[in-house]
Amino acid sequence: MVDQLPELACYGLAGAPASPAELLTECGDAETLGLGSMFLSERFNTKEAVTLSGAAGAVTRTLGIATGVTNHNTRHPIVTASYATTMHRLTGGRFALGLGRGIERLFQVFGIPQITTAQLEDFAGLMRRLWAGEVVVGHDGPAGRWPALVLDRSFRDDIPLLLSAFGPQSLQLAGRTFDGAILHTFFTDQTLQRCVRTVHEAAERAGRDPRSVRVWSCYAVVGDWLSPELRLRKTVGRMATYLQGYGDLLVRTNEWDPAVLARFRADPFVAGFQGALDATATAAQLEHVATLIPDEWLAPAATGTPAQCAAAVLRQMELGADSVIVHGATPAELAPMLPAYRAIRPAGRFDHLDPNPGRTHRSA
């Protein structure tokens, strides 16, 4: 087996797989290729995070595993705390619980309350108290009210917490409270640097070592070894889907022109399209959508030859990220890039990183 690359992660079931069973093959591929960890995003269809992470934990031995991400308000806190403890022990400490705010429009449709920064901070504190064996009595905080919460008084589990951080409040929360921050795809270089700085400054204000918070860049790799249609789906299709779901936030974060987003939304095809564009639009439809998205907005991604993609991934860490989730590609699709990456990887630079994506240093 090749040496592990703890600074690199992939997503399990990237895109819209035919079956969740594909995850089992992907886990094997990821370990064989030496990727450090796998993030498991959650969609309300066949990508339920608890089931997927248990499957990933059962078929791997070295791969770090994280929810990337789930929402704290879709399960009772005891269920979530128990799930994380089970995964932690099942994997021998390779698991990290990743939380996020969810998609506002989807939550509105499903009648799920919107998640606030205060709720996430309160919930993180609850998880740590329960994992430490504490009996929580009469909790009444932003995350909710519960008469009593307890797992087991003998527990002393140290389980990392990750936060999907987009806007300044989430980034600051990650810095002062969480063990790591997961950034978003298609962030410009300037946005990445600003996000890292925000996380580190918040950690310092909270009296923490900024280096103890692991910042993950989420970076699309769409190499020229993929078919043109697949590249179109992974660039134009993926960006269009983000603009459908939370375009205002992405445009504001990258300081892009909101008028371009308004024109995108006003396009008759986009306005009338049902579902996620990256999942169900045809190649011809995506070619039309491509005319609505500036090249500048698609530029923050790794494209080209394996060597060019490898250099772009390494540059994310030169810009300040601790690690990179190579986004939008299965492990098999990443295989052509990894030898090129190993050829330019600075010797010893990442040896301290733990395969657990929520830890900055290897466990003793």
C-alpha positions in Angstrom: 0.0 0.0 0.0 1.2 3.5 -0.8 2.0 6.0 2.0 -1.1 7.8 3.3 -1.7 11.5 2.4 -3.4 12.8 5.6 -3.7 16.3 4.1 -6.0 15.1 1.3 -9.6 13.9 1.5 -12.3 13.0 -0.9 -16.1 12.9 -0.7 -17.9 9.6 -0.6 -20.6 9.3 -3.3 -19.7 12.5 -5.0 -22.5 13.8 -7.2 -25.6 11.6 -7.8 -24.5 7.9 -7.6 -26.8 5.2 -8.9 -26.6 3.3 -5.5 -25.2 4.1 -2.1 -23.5 0.7 -2.3 -20.9 2.3 -4.5 -19.5 3.8 -1.3 -18.0 0.4 -0.3 -15.9 0.3 -3.5 -14.9 4.0 -3.1 -13.7 3.4 0.5 -11.4 0.6 -0.8 -10.2 2.8 -3.6 -9.5 5.7 -1.2 -7.4 3.5 1.1 -5.5 1.9 -1.7 -4.7 5.3 -3.2 -3.5 6.6 0.1 -6.1 9.3 0.7 -6.2 10.5 4.3 -9.9 10.7 4.9 -13.4 10.7 3.4 -16.2 13.2 4.0 -19.8 12.1 3.8 -22.3 14.7 2.8 -25.9 14.2 3.6 -28.9 14.5 1.2 -32.4 13.6 2.1 -32.6 10.7 -0.4 -30.2 7.8 -0.4 -27.3 9.6 1.3 -28.3 9.4 5.0 -25.1 10.1 6.9 -25.3 7.7 9.9 -25.8 4.7 7.6 -23.1 5.7 5.3 -20.5 6.4 8.0 -21.2 3.1 9.7 -20.6 1.3 6.3 -17.4 3.3 5.7 -16.1 2.5 9.2 -16.8 -1.2 8.8 -14.9 -1.6 5.5 -11.8 0.6 6.3 -8.9 0.4 8.6 -6.9 3.6 8.1 -9.2 6.1 6.4 -10.4 9.0 8.4 -14.2 9.5 8.3 -16.3 12.6 8.8 -19.8 13.8 8.3 -19.4 16.6 5.9 -22.0 17.6 7.0 -25.1 16.7 9.0 -27.6 19.0 10.8 -27.9 19.0 14.6 -31.7 19.6 14.6 -32.7 16.5 12.5 -32.0 14.1 15.3 -32.3 14.2 19.1 -29.0 15.2 20.7 -28.8 11.9 22.5 -29.1 10.1 19.2 -26.4 12.2 17.7 -24.1 11.9 20.7 -24.6 8.1 20.7 -24.0 7.9 17.0 -20.7 9.8 17.2 -19.5 7.7 20.2 -20.3 4.5 18.3 -18.4 5.7 15.2 -15.5 6.9 17.3 -15.1 3.5 19.0 -16.0 1.4 15.9 -13.1 3.1 13.9 -10.6 3.4 16.7 -10.7 7.2 16.8 -10.9 7.9 13.1 -14.2 9.7 13.1 -15.1 13.4 13.3 -18.6 14.8 13.6 -19.2 17.6 11.1 -22.1 20.0 11.5 -23.6 22.7 9.3 -26.5 25.0 8.8 -28.3 23.3 6.0 -29.9 24.8 3.0 -32.4 27.5 4.0 -34.9 27.0 1.1 -35.0 23.2 1.6 -35.5 23.6 5.4 -38.4 25.9 4.7 -40.1 23.4 2.4 -39.6 20.6 4.9 -40.7 22.7 7.9 -37.3 22.3 9.6 -36.4 25.3 11.8 -33.5 27.4 10.5 -30.2 26.8 12.3 -28.5 29.7 14.1 -24.9 30.3 15.2 -26.0 30.2 18.8 -27.6 26.8 18.4 -24.5 25.3 16.9 -22.3 26.6 19.7 -24.7 25.4 22.3 -25.0 22.0 20.6 -21.2 21.6 20.4 -20.9 22.2 24.1 -23.6 19.6 24.8 -21.8 17.0 22.7 -18.6 17.5 24.5 -20.3 17.3 27.9 -22.0 14.0 27.0 -18.9 12.5 25.5 -17.1 13.3 28.8 -19.6 11.3 30.8 -21.5 14.3 32.2 -25.1 14.2 33.3 -26.8 17.3 31.8 -29.8 18.3 33.9 -32.4 20.9 32.9 -30.6 22.2 29.8 -32.3 25.3 28.5 -30.3 27.0 25.7 -30.4 28.0 22.1 -30.2 24.4 20.9 -33.3 23.4 22.9 -34.7 22.3 26.3 -34.3 18.9 27.7 -35.0 17.7 31.3 -32.0 15.3 31.4 -29.3 14.1 28.9 -26.7 11.4 29.6 -24.9 8.7 27.7 -22.8 6.9 30.3 -21.0 8.4 33.3 -17.9 6.3 32.6 -17.4 7.9 29.1 -14.3 9.9 28.5 -14.3 10.2 24.7 -12.5 12.9 22.7 -14.4 13.2 19.4 -13.5 16.1 17.1 -16.1 18.5 15.9 -16.0 20.1 12.5 -18.1 23.0 11.2 -19.0 23.8 7.7 -18.2 27.5 7.7 -19.2 30.0 5.0 -20.0 33.4 6.4 -18.1 35.4 9.0 -20.2 34.2 12.0 -19.7 30.5 11.2 -16.0 31.1 10.6 -15.6 32.8 13.9 -17.5 30.1 15.7 -15.3 27.4 14.1 -12.2 29.3 15.4 -13.4 29.7 19.0 -15.3 26.4 19.5 -14.7 23.7 16.9 -11.7 21.5 16.0 -11.9 22.3 12.3 -13.6 24.3 9.6 -14.9 23.0 6.3 -14.9 25.7 3.6 -16.9 25.8 0.4 -16.2 25.0 -3.2 -15.4 27.7 -5.7 -13.8 30.1 -3.2 -11.4 32.5 -4.8 -7.8 32.7 -3.5 -8.7 35.9 -1.7 -11.7 34.4 -0.1 -9.7 31.3 1.1 -7.1 33.5 2.7 -9.7 35.7 4.4 -11.5 32.7 5.7 -8.4 31.2 7.2 -7.5 34.5 8.8 -11.0 34.9 10.3 -10.8 31.4 11.8 -7.3 32.0 13.3 -8.1 35.4 14.7 -11.3 34.0 16.4 -9.2 31.2 17.9 -6.7 33.7 19.2 -9.4 35.8 20.8 -10.8 32.7 22.5 -7.4 31.9 24.0 -6.8 28.9 21.6 -3.8 28.0 19.5 -4.9 28.9 15.9 -2.9 25.9 14.7 -5.2 23.6 16.7 -8.1 24.4 14.3 -7.8 22.5 11.1 -9.0 24.4 8.1 -10.2 22.3 5.1 -10.3 23.9 1.6 -13.1 22.2 -0.4 -11.6 22.3 -3.9 -13.0 20.9 -7.1 -10.6 18.8 -9.3 -12.0 18.4 -12.8 -9.1 17.1 -14.9 -8.9 16.8 -18.6 -8.8 13.0 -18.3 -12.5 13.1 -17.7 -15.1 13.3 -20.5 -16.2 16.7 -21.7 -19.7 16.1 -20.6 -18.6 15.0 -17.1 -16.4 18.1 -16.8 -19.3 20.2 -17.8 -21.5 18.6 -15.1 -18.8 19.0 -12.4 -18.1 22.7 -13.2 -21.1 24.4 -14.7 -23.6 22.0 -13.3 -22.2 22.1 -9.8 -21.8 25.9 -9.7 -25.4 26.3 -11.1 -26.7 24.1 -8.3 -25.0 26.2 -5.7 -26.5 29.3 -7.2 -29.9 27.7 -7.1 -29.6 26.8 -3.4 -27.6 29.7 -1.8 -26.4 31.9 -4.6 -26.6 35.2 -2.6 -24.3 33.8 0.1 -21.7 32.5 -2.4 -21.7 35.7 -4.5 -21.5 37.9 -1.4 -18.7 35.8 0.1 -16.6 35.9 -3.1 -17.5 39.6 -3.7 -18.8 38.8 -7.1 -21.3 41.0 -9.1 -24.9 40.2 -7.8 -26.3 41.4 -11.1 -24.9 38.3 -12.7 -26.7 36.2 -10.2 -29.9 38.1 -10.9 -29.6 37.4 -14.7 -28.9 33.7 -14.0 -32.1 33.4 -11.9 -34.2 35.4 -14.4 -33.2 33.1 -17.3 -36.5 31.3 -18.3 -34.8 27.8 -18.4 -33.2 28.2 -15.0 -36.3 29.8 -13.4 -38.5 26.9 -14.6 -36.1 24.0 -13.9 -37.2 21.6 -11.2 -34.4 19.9 -9.2 -30.7 20.2 -9.0 -29.1 21.2 -12.3 -25.9 19.1 -11.7 -28.0 16.0 -11.1 -30.7 16.0 -13.9 -29.9 18.6 -16.5 -28.8 17.3 -19.9 -25.5 18.2 -21.5 -27.3 20.5 -24.0 -29.1 22.2 -21.1 -25.8 22.7 -19.2 -24.2 24.2 -22.3 -27.0 26.8 -22.2 -26.4 27.4 -18.5 -22.7 27.9 -19.2 -23.5 31.0 -21.1 -24.9 32.5 -17.9 -21.9 31.9 -15.6 -18.7 34.0 -16.1 -15.4 32.1 -16.5 -14.2 34.0 -13.5 -16.7 32.2 -11.3 -15.6 28.8 -12.4 -11.9 29.6 -12.2 -11.4 28.6 -8.5 -11.0 24.9 -9.4 -8.2 22.6 -10.5 -8.4 21.8 -14.2 -6.1 20.6 -16.9 -3.5 17.8 -16.8 -2.7 15.7 -13.8 0.4 17.9 -13.1 -1.6 21.1 -13.4 -4.3 19.8 -11.1 -1.7 18.6 -8.5 0.0 22.0 -8.5 -3.4 23.7 -8.0 -4.3 21.5 -5.0 -0.9 22.1 -3.4 -1.4 25.8 -3.8 -4.5 25.7 -1.7 -2.3 24.8 1.2 0.3 27.4 0.3 -2.5 29.9 0.5 -3.2 28.9 4.1 -5.5 25.8 4.2 -4.2 23.0 6.4 -5.8 20.3 4.1 -7.8 19.9 1.0 -11.0 18.0 0.3 -10.6 17.1 -3.4 -14.2 17.8 -4.3 -16.5 16.5 -6.9 -14.6 13.4 -7.9 -14.6 9.8 -6.8 -11.3 8.2 -5.6 -11.0 6.4 -9.0 -11.4 9.7 -10.8 -8.6 11.2 -8.7 -6.2 8.4 -9.4 -4.5 10.0 -12.4 -3.6 13.1 -10.4 -2.2 11.5 -7.3 1.2 10.4 -8.7 1.8 13.9 -10.0 0.8 15.3 -6.5 3.2 12.9 -4.8 6.0 14.1 -7.1 5.7 17.7 -5.9 4.6 17.1 -2.3 7.0 18.7 0.1 8.8 16.0 2.1 7.8 15.9 5.7 5.5 18.9 5.5 2.3 17.0 6.4 3.7 14.2 8.6 2.2 15.7 11.7 -1.4 15.6 10.4 -3.7 12.9 11.8 -5.9 10.9 9.3 -8.8 11.9 11.5 -9.9 15.0 9.7 -10.8 16.8 12.9 -7.3 16.6 14.4 -4.3 18.7 13.5 -1.7 16.4 15.1 -1.3 12.6 15.1 -2.7 11.0 18.2 -0.2 9.4 20.6 
